[in-house]
Amino acid sequence: MKELIEYIAKSIVDKPEEVVVIEVPAEDGVILKLQVAPEDTGKVIGKEGRIAKAMRTLLRVSAIRKGTRATLEIISDSSENDL
């Protein structure tokens, strides 16, 4: 599942070398945390969140096939927003 999200994200962004996917175990499955370059965050989310929603749907289907649950979190770099 981690590889799926990594593949999709690297295909979309301008800086694929900065794509990082971290897999964190959770009570009811796994949480995948996706981090991309700050300028690529909008590309991963998409207009009205459509790309993020599609990625979450594919992840959910993949997880169900493996008999588990998975959640996708997109991490944005908040250090730029510090005032």
C-alpha positions as CSV (number, residue, x, y, z in Angstrom):
1,M,0.0,0.0,0.0
2,K,2.9,2.3,0.8
3,E,4.3,1.7,-2.7
4,L,1.0,2.5,-4.3
5,I,0.7,5.9,-2.7
6,E,4.4,6.6,-3.4
7,Y,4.0,5.7,-7.1
8,I,0.9,7.9,-7.5
9,A,2.5,10.9,-5.7
10,K,5.8,10.6,-7.6
11,S,3.8,10.6,-10.9
12,I,2.0,13.8,-10.1
13,V,4.6,16.1,-8.5
14,D,7.4,18.2,-10.0
15,K,10.0,17.0,-7.4
16,P,9.5,13.2,-7.1
17,E,12.7,12.9,-5.1
18,E,11.1,14.8,-2.2
19,V,8.1,12.4,-1.9
20,V,8.2,10.6,1.5
21,V,5.6,8.0,2.6
22,I,5.7,6.9,6.3
23,E,3.7,3.9,7.4
24,V,2.5,4.1,11.0
25,P,0.7,1.2,12.7
26,A,-2.7,2.1,14.2
27,E,-5.3,0.2,16.3
28,D,-7.5,-0.6,13.4
29,G,-5.0,-0.8,10.6
30,V,-2.3,1.5,9.3
31,I,-1.9,5.3,8.7
32,L,0.1,6.4,5.7
33,K,1.6,9.9,6.0
34,L,2.5,11.5,2.7
35,Q,4.9,14.4,2.6
36,V,5.9,16.3,-0.6
37,A,7.7,19.5,-1.4
38,P,5.7,22.6,-0.3
39,E,5.2,23.7,-3.8
40,D,3.8,20.3,-4.8
41,T,1.2,20.1,-2.0
42,G,-1.5,21.6,-4.2
43,K,-0.9,19.1,-7.0
44,V,-1.3,16.2,-4.6
45,I,-4.5,17.6,-3.1
46,G,-6.0,18.7,-6.5
47,K,-8.9,21.0,-7.2
48,E,-11.5,20.6,-4.5
49,G,-9.5,17.7,-3.1
50,R,-10.3,15.4,-6.0
51,I,-6.8,13.8,-6.3
52,A,-6.5,13.3,-2.6
53,K,-10.0,11.7,-2.5
54,A,-9.1,9.4,-5.4
55,M,-5.8,8.4,-3.7
56,R,-7.7,7.6,-0.5
57,T,-10.3,5.5,-2.4
58,L,-7.5,3.5,-4.1
59,L,-5.8,3.0,-0.8
60,R,-9.1,1.9,0.9
61,V,-9.7,-0.7,-1.9
62,S,-6.1,-2.0,-1.6
63,A,-6.4,-2.3,2.2
64,I,-9.7,-4.1,2.0
65,R,-8.2,-6.6,-0.4
66,K,-5.5,-7.3,2.2
67,G,-8.1,-7.5,5.0
68,T,-7.1,-4.4,6.9
69,R,-7.8,-0.7,7.1
70,A,-5.7,2.2,5.8
71,T,-5.9,6.0,6.2
72,L,-4.0,8.6,4.1
73,E,-2.8,11.8,5.7
74,I,-1.1,14.5,3.6
75,I,1.4,16.4,5.7
76,S,2.1,20.0,4.7
77,D,5.2,21.9,5.8
78,S,3.8,24.3,8.4
79,S,7.1,26.0,9.2
80,E,6.4,28.5,6.4
81,N,3.3,29.6,8.1
82,D,5.0,30.6,11.4
83,L,4.6,34.2,12.3
